[in-house]
Amino acid sequence: MGLRFIFMLTRNDRTVDDPWPLLHTALSLGVRHIGFKDIGLSLDQVTALNRTIKDGGATSYLEVVSLDRDSEIASATAAVEIGVDVLLGGTRVEAVTPILAGTAIQYCPFPGRIAGHPSVLEGTLEEIVASAKALTARETVHGLDLLAYRSHEDVPALIQAVCAAVTKPVYVAGSIDTPERIAALKAAGAAGFTIGTAALDGRYPADATDMASQLAAILRDVATLNNHISPFHTTNLAAAFGRFSDTWSPKVAGQINGMQIKLAKFEGAFTWHFHSTEDELFLVHKGRLLMKFRDRDEIVEPGAFIVVPRGVEHCPVALDETCEVVLLEPATTVNTGSATDARTVTDLEHL
């Protein structure tokens, strides 16, 4: 699972007064994990907020920041009534667990001692790790909400120690506002992180301070860390075919799921052959292609394609002087298939 970015509609541990424009922007950008706090809005408001999050295809998170027992119980009860997907935070596991029993809500409490508002994480690294191990030993606890950047400990060391000590997901919260901090928590083994105030206040390094720019920058940086950024750009077929002149010698122009995209120039007739295990697609870019089969001939005009299934004997013939063809076939495909002659190519050039 890639590193998870959870956008919190919160500032200074409170859900913002008007979260709707922010939520619309987040959903339009494809943010798929969105949360809010148990402080700041009425139950009716957060119920509507949760419904909109889920209707938008995102996973919803309610984070508990209330410090007293009664408020935490009330928040857990509200989480059930609202129907959130994940309950983050809180420290009173023994009181919350019975409330969540029988629901599909995933529960990720805070390890360590939590104090103040905005919340801070107290205790030594060893104490926090011990708390994390004790919490995740419970079957009803699905992960942890670690306020690492609100601790006085060495934060990367703390995240790494907690992640190494438990087998359940660790989500890091609190004052994450730079790509370096995101990279550090991923390197330490965290499953995800939350950002709220930093993005709302325009503090995350981005092209601009507006919400769309802030979220877009975070999503880009997370995608980069998760190796979800494509290194490929468009390929102009005319330009690509212009880079070579030899015929009947396919060039590899790309690869997808074990299939190769090949470019080839045909002149005259090729060799009768078949492929025992590979299907082939011939897409004519320029010129006209005659595909000869034992029972018929098919003419493939520019912009058209034909599929030759495995085991079917065929013979491609260029009807014009030079026919430019895009091939889509498995990387194992040898151009002459069952035949071997002077035009057999086994070591293909890459464009």
N, C-alpha and C positions, 0 to 999 in steps of 0.2 A: 504494500500500500504506500502511495506517495505521501509526502508531507501534506497535512491538511491545514488549510487556512480558514479560520472561523472569524467572520466579520461580526463584531459586536456593535449593536446599535446603542452604544453607551458612551458616556463621558464621565470620568471620575467616579466609576462604579454606580452610575445611575442610568437607567434607560432615558434617552433624550425625549424631550417633550413632543416633538413632531418627527417621528421616525419614518413616516411614509415616503417622502422624497428620497431619503437615503436608501430605503429598502427597494424602491423602484430602480434606482441607479444600480444597486448591487445585483439585482436579479437580471437586469438588462445586460450586464457585463459577464454574466455566467457564474457569479459567486454562488456556490452550492452548499455552504455551511454558514448559517446566520443565527446570531444569538442576541439575547437581551437579558437584563438583570431583573431581580425580583423587587427592585426599588425604582420608583419614578413614574409608573403608570398604573391606572386602575386595572382590576381584574378583567373587566370588559374590554379594555384597550389592548391588553397583552393577549387576550384570547383572539381578538381580531387580527393582531399582529402575527401571531403564530399561524393562524389559518392562511393568511396571505403568503407567509414564507413557504408553507407546505404546498399551497396551490401553485406557487411559482417553481416547484420542483426542487426546492432546497430542504436540507435537514435543519430542524430547529433546535436551539439550545437555550435553556434557561439556567443562568448562573446565580447561585445563592450567595449573597454577600451579607445577609442579616446575621448578626452576631449572637443573639439570644436564642434560647431553645424554642420558645413559643413561635417566634418569627420564622425560624427555620422549618418547623413543622408546618406552619401555615404555607410557606413557600412550596414545600414538597406536595402538600395537598393541592395547591393551585396548579402545580405542574401536571398532576394527574387530571385535574378538571380541564385544563387548557389542552392537554394532549401533546405536549412537547415530545421530541424524539430523545433528547439527551438532557439530563439534569447534571449540571456542573456545580462544583463547589459545595460549601457546607462542611461541617465537621462532625455532626451528630449522627453517625451512621446507624447506631442502634435505634434511634428514634425515626429515622427516615425510611429504613428498609421495610418495615411493615406497611408503610403507606404506599410504597411502590410495588409491593407484592402483587403478582397477577397482571401487571401491566407490561408493556413492551419498552418502557423507558429505560435507557441505559444510564447508569449512575456512576459519576466520576467525582468523588469528593476531594477536598483539599487534604494533602498530607501535612503534618507539622502543626504548629500553633499559629492561628490567625488572629490578628488584633487590628483595631482601628478601622477608620473609614476615610479614604480608600484603604483597602485591606493590605496588610504587610505580613510577610512570613517570618516568624521568629523561630529560634532554635538553631543548634549546630547542625552541620552536615550529617553527622552520625545520627542525631535525633530525628531529623527529617527522613532519612533513609529507613530508619527503624519504623517510623510511622507509616511510610509508604508500603513496606513489606507487610505490616500488620493489616493494613486496609485491603490490599490486593489479595490477601489470603482468604478473604471473604468471597464466597461465591456470588453474592449479590452486588459486589462492586465490579464494574466493568472496566475501569481505568482510573486515572488520576488527573486532577486539575492542579498543576504545580505552579505556585506563584514565585517562580525562580527569580525573576528580575525585581522582585520586591523583598529579596532576602539580602542580608549583609554578608553572606557566604560567597565564595568564588562561584559565580553563576554557572559557567560551563562545566566546572567540576561537579557542582550539585546536580545539574541535569544528567550528566553522564552517570553519576553514582546512582541516582534514583532509577534511571532507565536500565542500568545493569542489574539492579537488585530485584526488579519486577518483570513479569512476563506479560503484563497488560499495558494497553496504550497509555502514554503520558502526554497530556496536553499542557503546554506551557503558557502561562498568562502573566500579564503585568509588564507594562513599559517596554514592549517590543516595538522599536521604531526605526530600525535600520536593516538593510540587507545583511550586514555582517552578523547581527544578532540572530536573524532567521537561519543563516548558514551555520552558525555555531550550535544552535539547538538541534538542527538536523544532524550535524556531525556527531552530536552527543547521543543521538538515538531517539529523540522525541518523535511522537506520532503526528503532532500538530501544534498549533498555537493560536492565540486570539489577539486581534488588534481592534481597538475601539477608539479611544481618545486620540492616539497619535494620528490616525487617518482623518478623524473629524477636525482636528486642529491643523491639518496640513503639514505635519512634521515629517512624514515619511519622504525620503528623497525621491522626487518625481519631477516631471516636466512642469507641473503646476500644483497649486494647493487645493483646487476644487476636488470634490469627492470622486468624480469619475477618474481623474488623473491619478489620485492617490491609490484607488483600488486597482486600476490598471497596472500601476507600477508594482504593487504587491503581487498581483496575479502573475505578472511576467517573471518576477524574481523567484516565485515559488515554482513556476513551470520550468524555469531554468534548472533549479536544484533537483527537480524530479525528472529531469531529462525529457521533458514534454515539449521542448522547443524544436521545431523542424529546421534542419540545416539546409533544406532544399528550396530552390527558387524555380520559377517557371522556365521551361525549355522551349525555345522557338524551333519548331521542326525544320523550317526552311534553312535556318542558320546551322542547325546541327547536321543536316544532310550536306550542307555546303562544306563541311570540314573534312570530307573524304570523297574519293572518286572510285575506288576499287569496287568491283561487283562480286556478288555472291559470297561476301565476307562480312557477316553481321557484326555490328558494333554495339556494345552494351551502353545504353543511355540511362538506365535506372534499374532499380530492383524493388520489389514489393512482395513480402510474404513468401520468399523463396522463388518468386517469379521474376524473370528478367524482361525488361523492356529493351528491345533491340531494334536498331535501324539498319536497313540493308538496301543496297541498290541491285536491281536485277537487270540483266541484259540477255536476250535470247531465252533458250530453254535450259532448265536445270535437270537434275537427275531424278528418275523415278525412284521413290523411296517411301518408307513409312517409319513411324516412331512407336516402339513397343509400349512405352509407358507414359508418353507425354502428349497432351493436346496442344495445338498451336492456334493462335489467332493471327491472321494477316489483315492489316489495315492499310489500304492504299492511300498514300499521301499525294503522290504525283504519278501520272501515267496511267496505264491500264494493265491489269494483271489477268492472265488466263490461268485458272486453276483446273488442271486436267485430272479427272478421276477415271477409273476403269469403266464406269457406266455413263459418264457424261462430262461435259466441260462447263465451267462457270466463269463468267467474265466479272471481274471486280473493278468497278469504276472508282475514280478518286472520291474519297470521303466515305467509301463503303468498306466493309470487312467481311471475312469469311472465316469460320472455325473449321479446322481439320482435326477430327478426333483421333485419338491414339489407335494404331493398328490399321488406319485407312491409307492405302497406297495413293500417292498423288505426285503431280509434277507441275511446279510453277513455271509459267512462261511469261516473259515480258512482251506485251504486244507493241509497245512503243519502244523507241531506242533505249531509254532508261526508265525503269519503274522504281519509284521510291516507296518502300514498304516498312511499316512499323510492325514488329513482331512482339507478341506477348506469349511467353512460354516458360516452363520451368528452367531453372539454371542448369539442369543436367542435360538439356537438349543439345544434341550435336546436329549441325545443319543438314547433313546428308543422311541422318538416321540409320536405316538398315543398310545403306550403301556406303561404300568407301571408295573415294576417287581423289583426283588431284584437287578438288574444290572442298574437301573435308577440312573444317576448321575446328580445332579443339581448344586453342588458346586465343580467346576473344579479346580484342582491343576494347578498352573503355574510353568513351568520349569524355 
